[in-house]
Amino acid sequence: MLPFTLGHVFRGGDVPSGTVVTADNAEIQVVAKNFWRDGSLKFAVISGRSSLTAGVTKRVALAKGGTAPAGANLSLAELKATGISASISYGSYGSVNWSGADWDSPFISWVQGPQMSSWVYRKPIGSDQHLVGWIEIRVYLGGAVEVVPWLENGYLNRAAPGQRDGVATFSLGGTERFSGSIALLNHTRTYLGSGTAFSHWLGTDPGIQVRHDVAYMKATRIVPNYDAPTASISILWTRPVTSFTPLGRHNYPTVIGNAGYHESIGLLPEWDAAYLTGQGDARAWRSIQVNALAAGRYGFHFRDETTQRAVRVSQYPTLLLHGSCGIPHTGASTTDSYTPAASGTVPPSFALSHQPCIAFMSYLLTGRWYFMDEMQLLAATQSLAPTNTGRDNASNLIKSSSATYQTRGSAWALRSLMVAAAMTPDDDATLRAEFKGQIEKNIDFHHARYVAQPTNPLGVVEPSGNYAPSTGRYEQGIWQDDFVTAVWGWLRDLQIQDSAFDAKLAPFLAYKYKAVVGRLAAGAANEYCYRRASQYQLPIAASETPNWTNGTGPWYPNWRTVYDLKALPDDCASSNALVGSGAGQPSEFPYLYWANLLPAIAYAVDHGAAGASAAYSRTVNSLNYAAGAAGFGDVPVWSVKPRI
């Protein structure tokens, strides 16, 4: 009988409150972490044991009902009975050790059950005020033990942060499992391991590869509805990195913030999307773990030294990041309150305008605390980047006009916040309330700005800059606005906010969906022609300084006016072929402007936006859509389609 653990998402209503989940041919426990608003199960960590044969797939079906697993929860006594010891050392800085009574004082008790229990431990490395050794440990029925160790160099307000160099070593059960020279820059961290094993086992690694039912994952609405089929022989599989090197770049760009397409940009990055389009392919599973661990190289790991958890901006309403952490375009504090300047090499650039989705899929697949913590650290740290007045101090308003985020980055920042809010366990009450409250404040702000007062009739949000200065009008990179539309649509599906806020979110989304539906219209009077929806930039206001605060503009009255101002041909009736930003065929598939708008229109259809279904039908039934979209199997990042 071999031990295993995985994360599992559940569709709302499938597992009502109080219902036991069982498996048809494995011993399992299901430890709930999140519930939908109706009380049904949303996300759980599933652990158990099963008889397996090497190289032979075994299907395990989950079912409602039956009897919960018998036996007492595995305790620290069972962990200690294995005789386990562990140590982390870091050159001249010192070392930390765990054995015997050290196991009696975990930092966090993460999972408790009769099949598997898990805890998180931490100890400072020597006398250094910033270095900490961490381990996440699982003990299974039968005595198997699994450990994830990491070294972290990141506190919020402690003096003299900076680069720490040394030889990092991890030993388990008296045997060295990892050793390597590490240059740990300020506010970074690294998993202490390498290669294709993403944890260390006290005994023999059972080598189990889990493959989820990806159709069901998408049906939960917790992940977008990626639809392109990625074949096992697709060229895509030449790109994902599947072997980990501490602090390696792996599939991230050389500079996060460089212009142009990169597979890390989208609702989910390519390696995450490929798991959903590639039927849970093991190469995608490994790449998801590698890239989630690789995110430790970026300087967003600001841990509050008073709580040892992610920062709560409510406790630091005017604090801002110092630029030495590698996050560019940070704002100014009205109270001159900044995190301490760091010494040594600056971590690789992590521009919030281009930030990937970090650790979300890896957490959904594995249920590891490390990945949940990674999501929380990013969501919390980014709140300290814009000016404190711009974010409304403790509210963490994520504005599309922010110079720190840019319009596109406001979408990705909201995405980072909302996945952390959605997946922070319900019993992690303080952080969950913090993130949830920020989501609700953002709903309030956007409703007040775009619904409760007259505003731009096109459904766009205030951009971060004019693409056509000195022209007497304001033009927007409309593809950036499409990112915003899609992320707000995804937010609705996650059900993070209290139900009282639905009455504000729904009308804001109805407003926002006008931006994509209006550009996919049939070209009649006062309508835009869908054939040219993928323009790089479009005029949205009849002034270079429109008033967004009180909504007075002045605005262009409809999308047809925009179409004519752009001097686009009035040829909607002559052909139904899609045209790109230039002449001829829409070269934007599978990853430029035509592709960028597809998630936005998909969510508009899902949520019943006025005209959305007809707009989507016009697009996908056009003469050349199928030929362009054929590339989505190899580049699936934008292949989101409606569920209805």
Residue pairs with C-beta under 8 A, 6 or more apart in sequence:
1 27
1 49
1 50
1 51
1 142
2 49
2 50
2 51
2 52
2 206
2 208
3 47
3 48
3 49
3 115
3 116
3 140
3 141
3 142
3 144
3 146
3 206
4 47
4 48
4 49
4 50
4 206
4 208
4 210
5 45
5 46
5 47
5 116
5 138
5 146
5 366
5 367
6 45
6 46
6 47
6 210
6 212
6 365
6 366
6 367
7 43
7 44
7 45
7 46
7 363
7 364
7 365
7 366
7 367
7 368
8 30
8 43
8 44
8 45
8 46
8 62
8 212
8 367
9 42
9 43
9 217
9 220
9 222
9 223
9 364
10 40
10 41
10 42
10 43
10 44
10 220
11 216
11 219
11 220
11 221
12 36
12 37
12 38
12 40
12 42
12 220
12 221
12 495
13 36
13 38
13 40
14 40
14 41
14 64
15 21
15 40
15 41
15 64
16 38
16 39
16 40
17 35
17 39
17 40
19 41
19 64
19 65
20 30
20 64
20 65
20 66
20 67
20 68
21 28
21 30
21 41
21 44
21 46
21 62
21 63
21 64
22 28
22 62
22 63
22 64
22 65
22 66
22 67
23 48
23 60
23 61
23 62
23 63
24 60
24 61
24 63
25 50
25 58
25 59
25 60
25 61
26 48
26 49
26 50
26 58
26 60
27 48
27 49
27 50
27 69
27 115
27 141
28 46
28 47
28 48
28 60
28 69
28 115
29 46
29 47
29 48
29 68
29 69
29 113
29 114
29 115
29 116
30 41
30 44
30 45
30 46
31 44
31 45
31 46
31 47
31 111
31 112
31 113
32 41
32 43
32 44
33 42
33 43
33 44
33 45
33 367
33 423
33 425
33 426
34 41
34 42
34 43
34 422
34 423
34 425
34 426
35 41
35 42
35 426
36 42
36 495
37 495
37 499
42 222
43 222
43 364
43 423
44 367
45 111
45 118
45 367
46 367
47 111
47 113
47 115
47 116
47 138
47 140
48 115
48 116
49 115
49 140
49 141
49 142
50 58
50 60
52 58
52 206
52 208
54 207
57 211
69 113
69 114
69 115
70 114
71 114
71 141
72 114
73 112
73 113
73 114
73 117
74 112
74 113
74 114
74 115
74 116
74 117
74 139
74 140
74 141
75 117
76 103
76 104
76 106
76 119
78 117
78 139
78 143
79 103
79 117
79 119
79 137
79 139
79 145
80 100
80 103
80 104
81 143
82 139
82 143
82 145
82 202
83 173
84 98
84 99
84 103
84 137
84 145
84 172
84 173
84 202
85 97
85 98
85 99
85 100
85 171
85 172
85 173
85 174
86 97
86 98
86 99
86 135
86 137
86 147
86 149
86 170
86 171
86 172
86 173
87 95
87 96
87 97
87 98
87 169
87 170
87 171
88 95
88 96
88 125
88 133
88 135
88 149
88 151
88 168
88 169
88 170
88 192
89 95
89 96
89 125
89 167
89 168
89 169
90 125
90 126
90 131
90 133
90 151
90 164
90 166
90 167
90 168
90 169
90 182
91 165
91 166
91 167
91 168
92 166
93 125
93 126
93 128
93 131
93 164
93 166
94 125
94 126
94 127
94 128
95 125
95 126
95 169
96 123
96 124
96 125
96 133
98 121
98 123
98 135
102 121
103 119
103 121
105 121
106 119
106 120
106 121
107 119
107 120
107 121
107 122
107 308
108 119
108 120
108 369
109 117
109 118
109 119
110 118
110 119
110 120
110 136
110 369
111 117
111 118
111 138
111 367
114 141
115 140
115 141
116 138
116 139
116 140
116 141
117 138
117 139
118 136
118 137
118 138
118 139
118 369
119 136
119 137
120 134
120 135
120 136
120 137
120 369
121 134
121 135
121 137
122 132
122 133
122 134
122 135
122 308
123 132
123 133
124 131
124 132
124 133
125 131
125 132
125 133
125 151
128 164
129 155
129 158
129 159
129 160
130 153
130 154
130 155
130 158
130 160
130 161
130 162
130 164
130 186
131 151
131 152
131 153
131 164
131 184
132 151
132 152
133 149
133 150
133 151
133 152
134 149
134 150
134 151
134 152
135 147
135 148
135 149
135 150
136 147
136 148
136 368
136 369
136 370
137 145
137 146
137 147
137 148
138 145
138 146
138 147
139 145
140 146
143 203
144 201
144 202
144 203
144 206
145 201
145 202
145 203
146 199
146 200
146 201
146 202
147 172
147 199
147 200
147 201
147 202
148 191
148 198
148 199
148 200
148 368
148 370
149 170
149 178
149 191
149 192
149 193
149 200
150 189
150 190
150 191
150 192
150 296
150 370
151 168
151 182
151 184
151 189
151 190
151 192
152 188
152 189
152 301
152 303
153 161
153 164
153 184
153 185
153 186
153 187
153 188
153 189
153 301
154 161
154 186
154 187
154 188
154 189
154 299
154 301
154 302
154 303
155 161
155 302
155 303
155 304
155 305
156 302
156 303
156 304
156 305
156 311
156 316
156 339
157 305
157 339
157 340
158 305
158 340
159 340
160 340
160 343
161 186
161 187
161 339
161 340
161 342
161 343
162 186
162 342
162 343
162 344
163 183
163 184
163 185
163 186
163 342
163 343
163 344
163 345
164 184
165 181
165 182
165 183
165 184
166 181
166 182
166 184
167 179
167 180
167 181
167 182
168 178
168 179
168 180
168 181
168 182
168 184
168 190
168 192
168 246
169 176
169 178
169 179
169 192
170 176
170 177
170 178
170 179
170 192
170 193
170 200
171 177
172 200
172 202
173 202
177 192
177 193
177 200
178 192
178 193
178 194
178 200
180 194
180 246
182 190
182 246
182 247
183 247
183 345
184 190
184 247
185 297
185 299
185 326
185 344
185 345
185 346
185 347
186 299
186 324
186 325
186 342
186 343
186 344
186 346
186 347
187 299
187 300
187 301
187 302
187 325
187 342
187 347
188 247
188 296
188 297
188 298
188 299
188 301
188 347
189 296
189 301
190 246
190 247
190 293
190 296
190 297
191 198
191 244
191 246
191 293
191 296
191 370
192 246
193 199
193 200
193 244
193 246
194 243
194 244
194 245
194 246
195 243
195 244
196 242
196 243
196 244
196 286
197 205
198 244
198 289
198 290
198 293
199 205
209 282
209 285
210 285
210 365
211 279
211 280
211 282
211 285
212 275
212 280
212 365
213 280
214 275
214 276
214 279
214 280
217 223
217 276
217 364
218 224
218 225
218 226
218 276
218 643
219 643
221 493
221 494
221 643
222 364
222 422
222 493
222 494
223 268
223 276
223 361
223 364
224 267
224 268
224 490
224 599
224 602
224 640
225 602
225 606
225 640
225 641
225 642
225 643
226 268
226 273
226 276
226 277
226 636
226 639
226 640
227 277
227 632
227 639
227 640
227 641
228 277
228 629
228 632
228 633
228 636
228 639
229 277
229 633
230 236
230 274
230 277
230 278
230 281
230 633
230 634
230 636
231 633
232 278
232 281
234 278
234 633
234 634
235 634
236 270
236 274
236 278
236 633
236 634
236 635
236 636
237 274
237 278
237 281
237 283
239 251
239 263
239 270
240 251
240 270
240 271
240 274
240 283
240 284
240 286
240 287
240 290
241 248
241 250
241 251
241 287
241 290
241 291
242 283
242 286
242 287
242 290
243 286
243 290
244 250
244 289
244 290
244 293
244 294
247 294
247 296
247 297
248 294
248 297
249 294
249 297
249 348
250 290
250 291
250 294
251 263
251 264
251 269
251 270
251 271
251 287
251 290
251 291
251 294
252 264
252 291
252 294
252 295
252 356
253 262
253 264
253 354
255 348
255 349
255 351
256 264
256 298
256 348
256 349
256 350
256 351
256 354
256 355
256 356
257 328
257 349
257 350
257 351
257 353
257 354
258 354
261 591
261 592
262 354
263 269
263 270
263 271
263 635
263 637
264 270
264 354
264 356
265 354
265 356
265 412
265 637
266 273
266 357
266 637
266 638
267 357
267 415
267 486
267 487
267 490
267 599
267 637
267 640
268 276
268 357
268 360
268 361
268 637
269 291
269 356
269 357
269 637
270 635
270 636
270 637
271 284
271 287
271 288
271 291
272 284
272 288
272 357
272 360
272 361
273 636
273 637
273 639
274 281
274 283
274 284
274 287
274 636
275 281
275 284
275 285
275 288
275 361
275 365
276 636
277 632
277 633
277 636
277 639
278 284
285 365
288 361
288 362
288 365
289 362
289 366
291 362
292 358
292 359
292 361
292 362
292 363
292 371
292 374
295 356
295 358
295 359
295 374
295 378
296 374
297 347
297 348
298 326
298 347
298 348
298 350
299 325
299 326
299 327
299 346
299 347
299 348
299 350
300 325
300 327
300 350
300 377
300 378
300 381
300 382
301 377
301 381
302 311
302 321
302 325
302 339
302 377
302 380
302 381
302 384
303 309
303 310
303 311
303 377
304 310
304 311
304 312
304 315
309 373
309 376
309 430
309 431
310 373
310 376
310 377
310 379
310 380
310 381
310 431
311 380
311 381
311 383
311 384
312 380
312 430
312 431
312 434
313 319
313 380
313 383
313 384
313 391
313 393
313 394
313 396
313 434
313 438
314 394
314 434
314 437
316 337
316 384
317 388
317 393
317 394
318 333
318 334
318 335
318 337
318 388
318 393
319 333
319 337
319 338
319 339
319 384
319 388
320 330
320 331
320 332
320 333
320 337
320 338
320 339
320 384
320 385
320 387
320 388
321 327
321 330
321 338
321 339
321 381
321 384
321 385
322 330
322 338
322 339
322 340
322 341
322 342
323 330
324 341
324 342
324 346
325 339
325 342
325 346
325 347
326 346
326 347
326 348
326 349
326 350
327 350
327 351
327 352
327 381
327 382
327 385
328 349
328 351
329 351
329 352
329 353
329 385
329 403
329 404
330 385
330 386
330 404
331 385
331 386
331 387
331 388
331 390
331 403
331 404
332 387
333 387
333 388
334 387
334 388
334 389
335 388
337 388
339 384
351 409
352 382
352 385
352 404
352 405
352 409
352 412
352 413
353 404
353 405
353 406
353 408
353 409
353 412
354 408
354 409
354 412
355 378
355 382
355 409
355 412
355 413
355 416
356 412
357 412
357 415
357 416
357 419
358 374
358 375
358 378
358 416
359 371
359 372
359 374
359 375
359 378
360 375
360 419
360 423
362 368
362 371
363 371
363 372
363 374
363 375
363 423
364 423
372 423
372 424
372 425
375 416
375 419
375 420
375 423
375 424
376 420
376 424
376 431
376 435
378 416
378 420
379 416
379 417
379 419
379 420
379 421
379 435
380 420
380 434
382 413
382 416
382 417
383 391
383 396
383 417
383 438
385 404
385 405
386 399
386 402
386 403
386 404
386 405
387 404
390 397
390 399
390 402
390 404
391 397
391 398
391 399
392 441
392 445
395 438
395 441
395 445
396 417
396 438
396 441
396 442
397 441
397 442
397 445
398 405
398 410
398 413
398 414
398 417
398 442
399 405
399 410
399 445
399 462
400 407
400 410
400 411
400 461
400 462
400 463
400 464
400 481
400 484
401 407
401 461
401 462
401 463
401 464
401 548
402 409
402 410
402 464
403 464
403 465
405 412
405 413
405 464
406 464
406 465
406 480
407 461
407 463
407 464
407 476
407 477
407 480
407 481
407 483
407 484
408 477
408 480
408 483
408 484
410 461
410 464
410 484
411 480
411 483
411 484
411 486
411 487
412 483
412 487
414 442
414 484
414 487
414 488
414 491
415 487
415 490
417 435
417 438
417 439
418 439
418 487
418 490
418 491
418 494
418 496
419 494
420 435
421 432
421 435
421 436
421 438
421 439
421 494
421 496
422 494
422 496
424 431
424 432
424 435
425 432
426 432
435 496
436 496
436 497
436 498
439 491
439 496
439 497
440 497
440 498
440 501
443 497
443 501
443 504
443 505
443 508
444 501
444 504
446 461
446 488
446 508
447 504
447 505
447 507
447 508
449 455
449 462
449 548
449 551
450 456
450 461
450 508
450 511
450 512
451 504
451 507
451 508
451 511
453 550
453 551
454 551
454 552
455 511
455 548
455 551
455 553
455 555
456 540
456 541
456 546
456 548
456 551
456 553
456 555
457 514
457 555
457 556
457 557
457 558
458 514
458 515
458 518
458 540
458 555
458 556
458 558
458 559
458 562
459 485
459 511
459 512
459 513
459 514
459 515
459 516
459 517
459 518
460 476
460 478
460 481
460 515
460 540
461 481
461 484
461 512
462 548
463 474
463 476
463 477
463 480
463 481
463 540
466 474
466 475
466 544
467 475
467 476
467 477
467 537
468 474
468 475
468 537
468 539
469 544
470 544
471 544
472 542
472 543
472 544
473 539
473 541
473 542
473 543
473 544
473 565
474 539
474 540
474 541
474 543
474 544
474 545
474 546
475 537
475 538
475 539
475 540
476 537
476 538
476 539
476 540
477 536
477 537
478 515
478 519
478 535
478 536
478 537
478 538
479 534
479 536
479 593
479 596
479 597
481 515
482 515
482 516
482 596
482 597
482 599
482 600
483 596
483 600
484 512
485 512
485 513
485 515
485 516
485 600
485 603
485 604
486 599
486 600
486 602
486 603
486 640
488 508
488 509
488 512
488 603
489 509
489 512
489 513
489 599
489 600
489 602
489 603
489 604
489 606
489 607
490 599
490 603
491 505
492 505
492 506
492 509
492 603
492 607
493 603
493 606
497 505
509 607
509 609
510 609
510 610
513 600
513 603
513 604
513 607
513 609
513 610
513 612
514 609
515 600
516 533
516 597
516 600
516 601
516 604
516 615
517 601
517 604
517 609
517 610
517 611
517 612
517 615
518 527
518 528
518 558
518 559
519 528
519 530
519 533
519 559
519 597
520 528
520 530
520 533
520 597
520 601
520 615
520 616
520 618
520 619
521 527
521 528
521 529
521 530
521 559
521 611
521 615
522 529
522 530
522 572
522 614
522 618
523 529
523 530
523 531
523 570
523 572
523 573
525 560
526 558
526 559
526 560
527 558
527 559
527 560
528 559
528 560
528 562
528 563
529 563
529 568
529 570
529 571
529 572
530 572
530 578
530 615
530 618
530 619
530 622
531 571
531 572
531 575
531 576
531 577
531 578
531 579
531 622
532 563
532 568
532 569
532 579
533 578
533 594
533 597
533 619
534 578
534 580
534 581
534 586
534 588
534 592
534 593
534 594
534 596
534 597
535 566
535 568
535 581
535 593
536 581
536 593
538 562
538 566
539 556
539 562
539 565
539 566
540 546
540 555
540 556
540 562
541 553
541 554
541 555
541 556
542 553
542 554
542 555
542 556
543 553
543 554
546 553
546 554
546 555
547 553
556 562
556 565
575 623
576 618
576 621
576 622
576 623
577 585
577 622
577 623
577 624
578 585
578 586
578 594
578 619
578 622
578 623
578 624
578 625
578 628
579 585
579 586
580 586
580 587
580 588
580 592
580 593
580 594
581 588
581 593
585 624
585 628
586 594
586 624
586 628
588 594
588 595
588 596
588 628
589 595
589 628
589 629
589 631
589 632
590 628
590 629
590 631
590 632
590 634
590 635
590 636
590 637
590 638
590 639
591 635
591 637
591 638
594 628
595 632
595 637
595 638
595 639
596 638
598 638
598 639
598 640
598 641
599 638
599 640
601 612
601 615
601 616
601 619
601 642
602 616
602 640
602 641
602 642
603 640
603 642
604 612
604 615
604 616
605 612
605 613
605 616
605 642
605 644
606 642
606 643
606 644
613 642
616 642
619 625
620 626
620 629
629 639
632 638
632 639
